Amino acid sequence: MLFKTLENPAVPIYIYPHVALIGDEQLLKPGFTTEFFLYKQNQFALASERY
């Protein structure tokens, strides 16, 4: 591969269980784990760059 992608670490985040109030209703939301990346898009190294 001529152009390799540079590091774009994923950061995990835990959303705690909570109660969502929608109008007069109370909805129980379970906890879950998701992740997001530090950079909005992947960056590529030039063929001549060292990394």
N, C-alpha and C positions, 0 to 999 in steps of 0.2 A: 504494500500500500504506500503510495507516494506521500500523502498527507495524513499524519496521525493526529488523533484528537488529543487535546490537552486535558488535564484533570479537571473535572467538574464534580466535586464531591456532593453526595446526597446527604442532607441533614434530616434525621428522623425526628418526628414530633408526635407526642401522644396527646390526644384530645380526651379529657376526662369525661366520664358519664355525667350527664346533667339533665335538667328539666327545661324544656323549651316551652315558653308561653306563647300560644298562637290564639289570639282572641281570648275567649273564655276557657280554652282547652289547655291542659297541661300534658305535654308529650314527653315520655322518657326517651332520651337519646343514649344509646350505648357508647362506651368508650371505644376508641379505635386508634390505630397508628397509621400515619401517612408520612410521606417524605417530600422535601422540595430540594431543588438544586441551588447552589450558591450563585450561579450565573444564569442569566435569562436564556442564553444560547450557548451551544458548544463552540469552542474555539479550536482552530486547527493550526498546527505548527507547519512552517514552510519546510520544504524538503531539505534545505541547508541548515536549519536550526537544530541545535542539540537540546534535549530536555531530559 
